[in-house]
Amino acid sequence: MVTGMDPRTALFTRQSARDTVAKLCFTTKRDSKGSKKRVPRGMITRLVNKVNQDTRGLGLTSVSVRRKVDRLWSKHMEISNSDTESETDPEEDSVTVNSIISDLTSESRMKGGRPVNTSNIDIANKKEVKRDLMNNVTVEFEKLREGMGSKRVSSTTFATLVLQCKESLGLDPDDAYFDVPRKTITKRVIRGRTVVHGLGPRSPVKHIEEALIDLLLTLSDMNKPLSCGEGVLLANELIEDKQIGDSIRAWKLKNRFYCGPDGRNTDGTILGANWWRRFMKENKHKLNSGKGRKFSCNREDWCTYQNFLNMYKCIYDEMLLAGVAAKIEVPVYMDREGNAVSVEKSFGRKCTHKLVRPDMCFVFDETGGNTCMKNDGHVGGRKYIRRPGQSAKLRASESDNHFTSLTVSALTGEAALCVVIFKGEIEYMNM
C-alpha cells in the first residue's frame, strides 16, 4: 500500500493517472475561450509533476498525457463535424464528451509485439505496389492531358483517375499509404519521366541481381552457403569479361563513383563492399546473413530419401516373414489409433502395412552417459531449502566411467528390457 496519499484520490496505476490528468486538460481546452482552443501553457507539466510527487514510483510522463489529450480532441472534433447541421444543448454536449472520455479511458493497455503488416516482406511488397501505382497514374495522366490540349485537369477528374488505378491494382482506396500527390505526378510529366524505378540513377547491375539471389539461395539449400566475401566474388565473376561488366564500369564513371579511370575499384574488382551492403539492405526480405552452424558430414551423405526407403522396405519384409504385420492391398490413410480415416483426419502418409501383433514387435534406443556428476546441469524447476545467503550443495560423484543404456519396449508401449553397458578394461566372467 502506498503511504502519504488520500485513499479517495489515490491513483493506483499509471494508466488511470494518465487518463485523469488528460481528462482534466481536455475539459480545460474544450471550455477555453477564443477561436484557438488549446491547453494552457505548462498545465500538463505542472499536473504530471504533482501526481508523480504524490505517488512515488508512478513514472507518469507529459508525452503520454499529451498524446491522450490529442486523441480525445480528435474524437471530439469528428463528432462535432458530423453534427454541424444539428444543434445540441450544453447538457447533450457534456454527455457526448463524457461518453468519448469513458470510451477511450476504458481501452485496455497496448500489448507489446510487432505491429501487424510491418514485416520486411510486407514493406517491400507495399513499396513495389506503390511504385507501380505512381507509374500507372503518371502514364494515364499524360494521356489525359494530351487529349485535353491546353485545358487544366480538374481535381475531380484526377481523383477519379487515381481511384481507377487503385482499383486495377486491387488496393484499398482509403489506405493513406497509397495516396498520390498531384504535384509529384505533374513534375514527372514535365520532366518526361513517366515511369521510374526508384530514387537516383538505376545501376545496370540490377539486371543480374535476381539471378545472383537465386544462386545464393540455391547454394544455401544445398548446404553449401557462401560467406559475404565469397558472395562479392561470385557477383564479380558473373559480370567479368562480359558486356554488362563494361556497362557497369561506364555507369560508375558517368555518375562519378570513387573508382579508377577504368571503372574498377582499388583491388581491381568492379563491385565492392559498398555495393554488397546496399544489395543486402534492399533485398533483406529475401536474403539474410548470420553465423553458420556445422553438422556431421555423414548425416548429409547417408540421410537420404532413397536410403530410408530401402531401410523400411527391408524391415517390412522381415515383419511380414515373422507374421507380426500384414500387407494392405489398397493403401489407406490412418489416424494415430490405426483407424482408416479420410485425408483430412489422417496422420502422416498412406499406410501400406498394418500391425497384427504389436506386442511381439520390439524397438530399442541407445543413449550414452557418464558416472561423473560434476558437469551435470540443473534440473529445471527443482529448488532446495537452504539458509539465507548460502548455496545448497549436493554431493556429486567424480569417478569418470562411460556407460551405454539400451531401453527395449514393445510397440504397445510396455517396457520389456533395460540394458546398461559399462566401459571397462578387465573382463569379469562370474558377475
Phi, psi and omega in degrees: 000138182277129181266163177076023182229149174282122182301333182287333182243017182291140177249105189279335182232159178293326182292317180294324176295318178298315182295322181293314180293319180295323178295319179294318179292322179295317179298319178296319179294319181293322183271001181290150182273159179100168182284329181265103179278129179203161176281136179305144183299129177083357183293315182296313181298319181294317180291320180296317179296322180293318180294319179294327177289324180287327182240106182289138178077012181289315177073031177286139182242154179291330181296315181295321179293318181295322177295321178296319178297318179298321179294318177298319182290319179296321177294321178295320180290325177298315179291324179294319180291326180286339181249030182291328183284331181257134180269142180236149178277167183300326182294316179296323179295320179294324177295319179296316180296318179295324177293325177297314182296318181294324179294317183282327181282344179270002179292144177287159183294152179287125180280153179285177180116169181283133178299162182289144175061038177239014177288164183297324181293315181295321179295317179295320179294320179294322177296319180293320179293321179293324176296318177295322179296314179297321178294317180295318180295321180295317180297313181292325179293321178295319177297321181294322179290326179296325180281341182265348179074234182272359181287154180267139179284128182286163180294325179294318179294320179294318178296322177295320178297316179296319180297319178296320178294323177295319179293326179293332178265001179070037182261158177280120182297336183269000180285119184291339181295330184261027174291140183246108178290133180292327180298321179295317180295319181295318179295324178296318180294321180294319179283347182079018179252077182285328181240121179235160182241007179144183181282143176078178180291146182269121183283143176295342181292347178301332184289339182252357184293323179295319177295323178294320178297318179298320179294316181296318180290324178295318177295324178292320178293333179275009183060033175232056185291152178260149172283172181297319178296320178292330176295321177294319178296321178296318179296321178292326178292330180290333185250351183293137178058034177229166183296324181292329176295321177294321180291326178292318179295320177293323179293323178294320178291323181294320182266012172060050174284158178284098182202176179284177179294341177266007178083011181255159177284176181295334178270006177090359180269161179271316179254134184236202185292325180295317177297321182295320178296317178294322179296316180291326180290318181288333182247033181291344175277354178244325184237153176206148179243146181191184180291147177273155178236121183279148175218162186295137178289332178296328179296320180289325184285324189251336180276074179243161182297319182294322179295316178295323179296317179294322180297312181293327178297318178294320180294319179296321179297319179292324178293323176293320180293325179280347178081018179263356180217157178230145182275137177267124184296315178248111181302138182229162174276142179228159175266191182293332181274357179089016179267141178289124182225179177282172183293334180290327182259008186281163176234104180089199183274180179293142181267131179256346180224155179229135180287132177259318179235080179294338179286346179257004177255123183242140177232153179216161179218148182240148177216149182258154179206181180215143181286346178287127185253005185295322185260015178291141179281172180280137177286122186300130177085348182274131180234152182237146180280135182208170175286153176298132179086355178250163177254145179280116183259135181244137177292136182224138178284142180249001179291125184264106179211120181279144177218158179235131179246136178243123176251122182249130179216153177279163179289352173282349181099358181273137177289140182244319187200149175227125183242131177239124182246116178265145177283134180205163180251343180247134181269125178254117183272337187253030179280000000 
